[in-house]
Structures are given as structure tokens and as C-alpha cells.
């Protein structure tokens, strides 16, 4: 296991933030780590996300929890339920971070929650600054806050160059979910 865990951020307008974090999860699982993924602003949209379907293959070493409604959250359609789901996910994240149970925790789309003031940046910073030494934490989502970027040890920005969505190809099972 790790002697020193770092804070990573995958952000930007391009595709691949969640996918990159899940690749890291797969790598960690291959080394016997216990991994938790909390998906903020994501809920079952009538289709099972591939990562949730895969989690059962790893027993109790890989857990994926969704804390969001069954739609994409934008500033124009945010509602009180979105705030409740984000708070639920954040409480779960804080407990998990302090539990000592996991070696890798992925807070998928947490950057969106911070950008939309669903979770205060100051709260996120406090938790990250006080995380256990040997815990790796990954934050994903667009609009990573500058204070979180400054705090992180690794920041990768996904930049769109070309995307098949631009020609009308919608999210595909096994690729985007």
C-alpha cells in the first residue's frame, strides 16, 4: 500500500475525466487495494453504468455509490433534491476518507458540486488537507476551483479536440456509461 497518498484532479471540457479515474481504480484493484467511487450529480438513468455492473466482480474491494438525480445537472435545472443528494454524497465521502478502510477514493464530479455551490470549497479543502497520509484521493469534473487546483498534487485538464457528439452520436453503452 501507499506510504504517501496524493490528491489528483481530472478537469476540463473534454471527455475522459471519469474514465481516467476508473482506469486508476482498475490499476489499484490489481494491486489489492480497496477503492470507493462516489459519483456526485449522477443517478441511474434507466441504464446501468458499466462501472457499477463491474463492481460486483471485485467483491467488497470496489464500491460505486451514486449521489445524484437521474438527469444531468446544469445551473438552469438545479433543484433542492440535487443539493440533498450532493450533501448525502459529501457526508459519505467524509466518513469514508476518515475510516481508514480505503486506499483510493474517487470523488467523481465533485468539481461540479463545488462550482455550483452545492458543497463549499472551504469544506472540501479542509477535508483534503486533513486526509490520512496514505490515502489517494481523485476529484473529477469540469470547472475545478482554483483553490482546489492549488491544493492538488496532480492536475490534468482534458481538452476537447474532436468529439463524435458534434456529429450527433449520443452516449454509448460500454464507452460513455
MOUR-V44929 format. One record per residue. PSI is psi in whole degrees, -180 to 180 (999 if undefined). Layout:
psi=PSI
psi=PSI
//
This chain:
psi=175
psi=142
psi=-41
psi=119
psi=147
psi=174
psi=125
psi=148
psi=131
psi=117
psi=-176
psi=174
psi=-7
psi=162
psi=147
psi=0
psi=-53
psi=-42
psi=-44
psi=-43
psi=-36
psi=-31
psi=-40
psi=-41
psi=-44
psi=-42
psi=-46
psi=-43
psi=-37
psi=-20
psi=15
psi=12
psi=161
psi=129
psi=137
psi=132
psi=122
psi=119
psi=106
psi=150
psi=20
psi=134
psi=166
psi=116
psi=41
psi=-2
psi=145
psi=127
psi=139
psi=-36
psi=-31
psi=-43
psi=-36
psi=-29
psi=-37
psi=-21
psi=-12
psi=10
psi=-137
psi=6
psi=-13
psi=115
psi=133
psi=125
psi=129
psi=133
psi=77
psi=170
psi=174
psi=46
psi=166
psi=137
psi=126
psi=164
psi=-33
psi=-15
psi=13
psi=142
psi=176
psi=-35
psi=-35
psi=-42
psi=-41
psi=-44
psi=-43
psi=-43
psi=-42
psi=-47
psi=-40
psi=-40
psi=-43
psi=-43
psi=-47
psi=-43
psi=-45
psi=-41
psi=-39
psi=-5
psi=-25
psi=6
psi=-28
psi=152
psi=-23
psi=127
psi=125
psi=122
psi=83
psi=126
psi=17
psi=-33
psi=-37
psi=-44
psi=-40
psi=-43
psi=-31
psi=12
psi=30
psi=-30
psi=134
psi=136
psi=-38
psi=-36
psi=-43
psi=-46
psi=-45
psi=-45
psi=-44
psi=-39
psi=-24
psi=16
psi=156
psi=145
psi=-38
psi=17
psi=128
psi=132
psi=135
psi=132
psi=135
psi=169
psi=155
psi=166
psi=41
psi=132
psi=139
psi=-34
psi=-34
psi=-38
psi=-42
psi=-34
psi=-32
psi=157
psi=-25
psi=128
psi=125
psi=129
psi=121
psi=125
psi=126
psi=132
psi=-43
psi=141
psi=135
psi=-15
psi=-33
psi=-19
psi=17
psi=6
psi=120
psi=175
psi=134
psi=138
psi=135
psi=-13
psi=-58
psi=-18
psi=999
//
